[in-house]
Amino acid sequence: MAIESTLHPSLIVPVGHVEPVPRRIRGLIGGHVVFDTRRALYVWEWQAYPQFTIPVEDLVEGALHDDAHTERLGAGPAHRHTLQVGGEVREGAAWVWGEGAPEALHGTVRFEWEALDTWLEEDEPVFVHPRSPYSRVDALRSSSSVRVEVDGEVLAEASQCVKLFETGLPTRYYLDRTDVDWNRLQRSDTVTRCPYKGTTSSYWSFDGATGPHPDIAWTYDFPTIHANRIAGMTAFCNERVDLFIDGVPLPKQPSRALCHTLPLGPVSTGTSPSGPLRRSHHE
């Protein structure tokens, strides 16, 4: 039998690509509807995932206030606006596309994701960012054995696993709790959210012979329906541990800031989101 592959499909959507969204999209602030549309568009400001852009005509009246500031975003120039709805004010939260952006974007507005309290596709909440129509996540039961080591110490060993295949990311190997040596791991306060799998229940770190190894494993107790096979299971970061699949060492991939996440992409303010809840593309 051939050894486990470390190859995976690449991200192929070009920056500036625009596609129609066939779903009803709504945004709320403080319980007040900001927009309700069936004419939203996907726009890729970078390759990993799209953003929603909303026809200005589908916003509630008087929601946008021009900040007299123009900036080039991933898909082209846009004019910054402050959002005000029902007494709630979110400064610099909206970007109306200008000349030089793809023609399909003219007359639409892209919001900073965190500026809205709630995003809905039909009647289902969306977290972190829209799910790309060109990405897929498959969780498949597998008889492949998995051994996890760090600094020569075995942290987990399983005779089977669930393999999670996700566009643009290495395969992740989810193990039953009984296959993990919890005496060697310390729980951390890290939490991430993923639009494909939900919110992590816990992260785990390890203090080894070469020093601390933070956040090398994570668990989803209540994943989304798209990834329900990984419920209650734990995955280790391929990039930060030594993985043996069917007894054969798995070559390590380049390390990431959060080992299982893609970068968040450009943020218009030049800063990255901070705080105890981190955003994740895919775990």
C-alpha positions in Angstrom: 0.0 0.0 0.0 1.3 3.5 -0.9 2.3 5.9 1.9 -0.1 8.6 3.0 -0.2 11.6 0.6 0.5 15.1 1.9 -0.8 16.7 -1.2 -4.2 18.5 -1.3 -6.2 20.6 -3.8 -5.1 24.2 -4.1 -7.2 27.4 -3.9 -8.1 28.3 -7.4 -10.5 31.3 -7.3 -8.7 34.5 -8.4 -8.8 37.7 -6.4 -11.6 40.0 -7.8 -13.8 37.1 -8.8 -17.6 37.8 -8.4 -20.4 35.3 -8.4 -24.2 35.5 -7.5 -25.4 34.2 -4.1 -28.6 32.2 -4.6 -29.5 32.4 -0.9 -31.4 35.0 1.1 -28.8 37.0 3.1 -29.6 39.1 6.2 -27.5 41.2 8.6 -28.5 42.5 12.0 -27.2 44.9 14.6 -28.7 45.0 18.1 -31.7 43.1 16.8 -32.3 45.6 14.0 -32.2 44.5 10.4 -29.5 46.3 8.4 -30.2 44.6 5.1 -32.4 41.8 3.7 -31.5 40.7 0.2 -31.8 37.9 -2.3 -29.4 39.7 -4.6 -26.1 39.4 -2.7 -22.9 38.7 -4.5 -19.8 36.8 -3.5 -16.5 38.7 -4.0 -13.1 37.2 -3.5 -10.7 39.9 -2.0 -8.2 37.1 -1.5 -8.2 33.5 -2.6 -9.2 31.6 0.5 -12.8 32.6 0.9 -15.3 35.2 -0.3 -17.1 38.1 1.3 -20.8 39.0 0.8 -21.4 42.3 -1.0 -24.9 43.7 -0.7 -26.9 46.0 -3.1 -27.1 49.4 -1.4 -30.8 49.5 -2.4 -31.4 46.6 -0.1 -30.2 48.4 3.1 -32.5 50.1 5.5 -32.9 53.8 4.7 -30.2 56.1 6.1 -27.9 53.3 7.3 -24.8 54.6 5.5 -22.8 57.8 6.3 -19.9 58.7 4.0 -16.6 59.0 5.8 -15.0 60.7 2.8 -12.2 58.2 2.7 -11.3 55.9 -0.2 -9.0 52.9 0.0 -8.1 50.0 -2.3 -9.4 46.7 -1.0 -8.7 43.3 -2.5 -11.1 43.7 -5.4 -10.6 47.4 -6.1 -11.2 50.9 -4.7 -14.0 51.4 -2.2 -15.4 54.3 -0.2 -15.6 53.9 3.5 -18.9 54.5 5.4 -20.0 54.5 9.0 -23.1 52.3 9.7 -25.9 53.6 11.8 -29.0 51.5 12.5 -31.5 51.8 15.4 -29.2 53.9 17.6 -26.2 51.6 17.0 -23.2 53.1 15.3 -20.3 51.1 13.8 -17.6 53.4 12.5 -15.9 52.6 9.3 -17.9 49.3 9.0 -19.0 49.5 5.4 -17.2 49.9 2.0 -19.1 51.0 -1.1 -17.3 49.8 -4.2 -16.1 52.6 -6.5 -14.7 53.0 -10.1 -12.0 50.6 -10.8 -13.7 47.7 -9.0 -15.3 45.0 -11.1 -18.5 46.4 -12.7 -20.7 43.8 -11.0 -19.8 45.3 -7.6 -20.9 48.8 -8.5 -23.8 49.9 -6.3 -23.0 47.3 -3.6 -21.5 47.5 -0.2 -19.1 45.1 1.6 -19.3 45.1 5.4 -16.5 44.4 8.0 -17.7 41.0 9.2 -17.4 41.7 12.9 -19.3 45.0 12.6 -22.6 43.1 12.3 -23.9 41.1 15.3 -25.6 38.4 13.2 -25.3 37.1 9.6 -28.0 34.8 8.3 -28.1 32.6 5.2 -31.8 31.8 4.8 -32.6 31.2 8.5 -29.2 29.7 9.5 -26.4 31.8 11.2 -23.1 32.1 9.4 -19.9 32.5 11.5 -16.5 34.0 10.7 -17.1 34.5 6.9 -19.2 33.1 4.1 -18.6 29.5 3.1 -17.0 29.3 -0.3 -19.1 27.6 -3.0 -15.8 26.2 -4.4 -14.6 24.6 -1.1 -15.7 21.4 0.5 -15.1 19.6 3.7 -15.4 15.8 3.9 -15.0 13.8 7.1 -14.4 10.1 6.3 -14.0 7.1 8.7 -10.6 5.4 8.0 -8.9 2.2 9.2 -5.5 4.0 9.0 -3.6 3.9 12.2 -2.2 7.1 13.7 0.5 7.7 16.2 1.3 11.2 17.5 4.7 12.1 19.0 6.4 15.2 20.3 10.0 15.2 21.4 9.9 11.4 21.2 7.0 11.1 23.6 3.8 9.4 22.4 0.8 11.6 23.0 -1.8 9.5 21.1 -2.1 6.2 19.4 -5.1 5.0 17.5 -5.9 2.0 15.3 -8.4 4.0 13.3 -9.4 7.7 12.8 -11.6 10.1 10.9 -9.8 11.9 8.2 -11.0 15.4 7.4 -10.3 16.6 3.9 -10.6 20.3 3.3 -9.9 22.4 0.2 -6.6 24.3 0.6 -5.5 22.5 3.8 -3.6 19.3 4.7 -5.6 16.3 5.8 -6.5 16.4 9.5 -6.7 13.2 11.6 -9.3 13.1 14.3 -8.9 10.6 17.1 -11.2 9.2 19.7 -10.7 10.6 23.2 -9.7 7.1 24.5 -6.7 7.1 22.1 -5.2 10.3 23.6 -2.8 10.5 26.7 -4.5 13.4 28.4 -2.1 13.2 31.4 0.5 14.8 29.1 -1.6 17.6 27.8 -2.7 20.9 29.4 -5.9 22.7 28.4 -5.5 26.2 27.1 -7.9 29.1 26.8 -7.7 29.4 23.0 -11.0 29.2 21.0 -11.4 29.4 17.3 -14.5 29.5 15.0 -14.8 28.0 11.6 -17.8 28.5 9.2 -17.5 24.9 8.1 -17.2 23.1 11.5 -18.3 25.5 14.2 -16.6 26.5 17.4 -13.8 24.6 19.1 -14.6 23.2 22.5 -11.0 23.1 23.7 -7.3 23.4 22.7 -4.5 21.5 24.3 -0.8 22.2 24.8 2.3 20.1 25.7 5.4 20.8 27.7 8.2 18.7 26.2 11.9 18.2 26.4 12.5 21.1 23.9 10.1 23.5 25.6 6.4 24.4 25.5 4.3 23.4 22.5 1.2 25.5 22.7 -2.2 24.7 21.1 -1.1 21.5 19.2 -4.5 19.8 19.5 -8.1 20.8 19.4 -11.6 19.3 19.8 -15.1 20.0 18.5 -17.7 18.6 20.9 -20.5 20.1 18.8 -19.4 20.6 15.2 -21.8 21.7 12.5 -23.8 19.2 10.6 -21.3 19.3 7.8 -18.6 17.8 10.0 -20.7 15.8 12.5 -18.4 12.8 12.3 -15.6 14.6 14.2 -17.9 15.3 17.2 -16.0 14.8 20.4 -12.8 13.8 18.6 -9.4 15.4 18.8 -7.0 16.4 16.0 -3.3 17.2 16.4 -1.5 19.9 14.3 0.4 18.2 11.5 2.8 21.1 11.4 3.8 20.9 15.1 3.9 17.2 15.9 5.4 14.0 14.5 2.6 12.0 12.8 2.9 8.4 11.9 0.2 7.1 9.5 0.1 3.3 9.2 3.5 3.3 10.9 5.1 5.6 8.3 6.3 9.2 9.3 4.2 11.9 7.6 6.3 14.7 6.2 5.7 18.0 8.0 4.1 20.9 6.2 5.2 24.5 6.7 4.1 25.9 10.1 1.2 28.4 10.5 0.5 30.9 13.2 -2.5 28.8 14.2 -1.4 25.5 12.8 -4.7 24.5 11.3 -5.9 27.9 10.1 -5.4 29.8 6.9 -4.4 33.5 7.2 -7.3 35.9 7.6 -6.4 37.8 4.5 -6.1 41.6 4.2 -8.0 43.7 6.7 -8.9 47.2 5.5 -7.7 48.9 8.7 -4.3 47.3 8.5 -4.9 45.4 11.7 -5.8 41.9 12.6 -8.7 40.8 14.9 -7.7 40.3 18.5 -9.1 39.0 21.7 -9.8 35.6 23.2 -11.9 34.4 20.3 -9.8 33.9 17.2 -11.2 33.5 13.7 -10.3 30.4 11.8 -10.8 29.4 8.2 -10.5 25.7 8.5 -9.5 23.4 11.4 
